[in-house]
């Protein structure tokens, strides 16, 4: 695989991942959406199908890492670091593009949601949820959850541990499937298995932090949230932003270590 193939494949694949994954979060969150309040089950399966679509699309070009933690784990496993910067660059750019496309697709819903006094508060608002007040106090705007993750309860060590544990499960599942016969990444069955693993992680371990398990998935959209001209968008919660970056990278490294000791 050439560097250009890797960059293009990771950009396209990660953009699709975030477009569909962030899209389901927007569908469930935004007040004027037909899927409003569809719940966590819809989000977990939406992200799983997003992974499936993104992997199928980008695997022929780049092997469909779509996640800096996966790239790091494969580099440790194979002791080959030559393409890591290209993978990471494509993943971050793709994540930002995908987040911007979510904004485009739900533009009217964002505007309606963020100018609704029941959502953002202010003079004339009849109710303001305690959770919305707490989020603003912590620097997280009312639609940040569409773009990036955040904890239900802020306990730094627990939030970090949750992201590490979830990523270990994801990356071990990927590593133990191996590569396809052409050496370019997960095969057809592997893509489906990985998608179902993501659903499983979301249902079982997603409750505490929203399961980033992917640094690019969280950081790229968080940057887009900070830059977009959204009314009353609030903060991007940069104080928490390091956890969904560092946690998955640690988890990916641990998974690679476990694989090299137990499976290699």
Secondary structure, DSSP 8 states (H G I E B T S, - for coil): --HHHHHHHHHHHHHHHHHHHHHHHHHHH-TT-TTTT--HHHHHHHHHHHHHHHHHHHHHHH----SHHHHHHHHHHHT--TTHHHHHHHHHHHHHHHHHHHHHHTHHHHHHHHT-HHHH--TT-S---HHHHHHHHTTB-TTHHHHS---SS--HHHHHHHHHHHHHHHHHHHHHH---TTSSS--HHHHHHHHHHHHHHHHHH-TTT-----HHHHHHHHHHHHHS--TT---B-TTTTTHHHHHHHHHHHHHHHHHHHHT-
